[in-house]
Amino acid sequence: MFTHDCGRSGRSFDPWRELNRVQEDLNRFFAGAKGDYPPVNVYSNEQGLVLTADLPGVDGKELDVTVLAESVTLKGKVGEPAVEGASCSRRERFTGDFNRTLELPLRVDPEHAVADFKNGVLSLTLPRAEGAKARKINVQP
């Protein structure tokens, strides 16, 4: 294997390690381009849906949430924390603008949606639309 001492933290240059690092960076870049950020979980129950999204580094005032009957759109910007007097040696966390639209598994009532943002986690409570609620039907003999 070819190695070259480039003076970085006393480690030798390894082209395969660098190629893997570039591949990881590209995978993260294209994952963000596809709209896979932020990561979300969607839970359903009889009342409707609960959607949670991890948004570290996002200012809740800058977060734009749009709820339609069949989809939710999350827009915002993830800031980069500044470390004074230091340069970045490795960057894995997403930074920049994001825009993600999720199709919902059932129709919801946007007028009664509730959003809560604490400790970098967005929680949306999305009640079922009236037409999407189960109802009992009497069978006529």
N, C-alpha and C positions, 0 to 999 in steps of 0.2 A: 504494500500500500504506500502511496506517495504521501509524505507528510512534509509540512513546511512550518517552521516556527514563525508565527506572525506576531508574537508578542501579546496576544490576547489572553490574559489571565494565566500565562505560563503554559497554555495548551498548544499542542501542535495542530496545524491546519489539517483537517480531514475532509477531502472533497465530498465524500459520500455523506458525512454528517451535514455538511453545508447544503448539499442537494436535498437531503431529507427536510432540512429546515425551510428551504425555499418551497418545497412541495407542500408542507404544512401551511405556510403563509398563503400560498395560492388557494389551497382548499378552503381556508377560512375566508379569504376574499370572495371567492365565488359562492360560498354558502351564504354570505351576507348579500351578495348581488341577487340571489334567488329569493330573498325575502325570508330567510329562516331565522332572522333575529327580530324580536327577542324570542327565546324559547318559552313555550307556553304549555300549560296543562289545562284541559277542559274536562269538567266533571258534570254529570247530569243526574238529576233526581226528579221527583214528581213535580216540584215547583218550577224547575227550569234548569239553567246552567250556571256554573261558577267557573270563570276563566281566571287563571293566575299567570302572570308573566314576570320573569326575573329581569329587572331593569337597573342594575347597579350603575351608578354614575349619572343617572338621569334626574334632572330637576323636575319634580312633579308639576310645576307651573308651566313647563315647556312641553309637557306631554299632551298629545291630541288624540282623543279616543272618539271614534265614530261608531255608533251602533245602529245597524239596520235590522230588519226582521230576520234576515238570513245570513248576515255577516258582521264582523267586527274589524275595524281598521285601527291600527296603532301606529302613530307617527311621533317622531321625536328626534332627539340628538343625544348621543352619549359623549360626554366630555372626556378629555384625557386629563388625568390628574397630573399636575405639574410637580416635579421634584426639582427644587431649586439647586442649581450647580451640578446636575447629573445628566448624563446622556443615557438613552435607552439601550440596553444590551439585548433585550428580548421582549417582543410584543406579541401577546396572545389574546388579550382582551380586545373586543370590538370597540372601535371609536368611530364617531361620525354619525351621519343621518341614517335613520331607518324608517321603513314604511312597510308594514306587514298587514295583509288582509287575510282573514281566516273565514272560511265558509263554516257556518254553524250546523250541527247535526239536527237541529230542529228550529222552528220559527220561535222568535222571542218578541217580547213587547218592549221596544226601545224607549217608550215614554216612562217606563218604570225601572229602567236599568240603574244600578248604583255602582259607583266606582270608589275604591279605597286604595290609597298609596302609602305604604309604610315600609321603612327600612329597605327601599329599593325593590319592593314587590308590589305589583299592581294586582288588585283583586276586583273582578267585575262580577256582580250578581245580576243575572239576566233572567227575569221571570218568563215562563212560557207564554206565548200568545194564546188568546182565548181559543182560537181554532185548533191549536196544537195540544190542548189539554184533553186528556181522556175523559170520556163521559159514558155513563151507563145507559144502555138502550134496552128498553123493555121489548120482549119478544111477544108478539100477539099469537095466541094459539089458533 
